[in-house]
Amino acid sequence: MVLYPDVQKRTQPKIDSVVGKDQLPTFEDRASLPYIDAVLRETFRWQPISCLGIPHATSSDDTYVGYFIPKGSLFLGITWNEKRYPNASRFIPERFIDVHGALTNDDPAQYIFGFDRRGCPGWYTADTFVWSAIVTMLATLDISSVKDDQGIVISFTPTFITGLVG
Ligand code: HEM
């Protein structure tokens, strides 16, 4: 939100109109706040906690769409996709909103939590508590850059650090 204050500005009137200013959002409000889900989806897409997923290896020889894959091959599921998401490094929740203001069918949760049988068992827990954290912060806070002694904004560039969860 520090880097994309315009997004924050767009969310707050939407929350106020659905929830009001005297109470906190609840899960009953979720269906009426598609833009917040778009912020959640864009958060998952933009900075996934593991942009290469978790590595897997084949336990036997296999063939997939015509490719022979020997036993012991290493697989990484790359979740960043510049072709599917133009300006992929920019945070743009509108990617997930259609012309009618509804959510599209494109949900990054379908790939940032891994795939099929070995996918993340915490998917729904994570989805719920990250949504709750996002909507509560947007409903209660104005997030902005820190300023130095001269009143000049201290800018920063977000970066990943090494480790499983950067
Ligand atoms: C935004 C939050 C989260 C993300 C993006 C995430 C993502 C992932 C990914 C990519 C994997 C590897 C799946 C694969 O092998 O293909 C994984 C595995 C796993 N996750 Fe999560 N996860 C999140 C939150 C959680 C939470 C909240 C829990 C538990 C409550 C959890 C528990 C696990 C466990 C136990 C595995 C290992 C499953 C296995 O291979 O047996 N995760 N997660």
Residues whose N, C-alpha, C, O or C-beta is under 5 A from the ligand:
A	BS01	HEM	I49 S50 G53 I54 I112 F113 G114 F115 R118 G119 C120 P121 G122 T125 A126
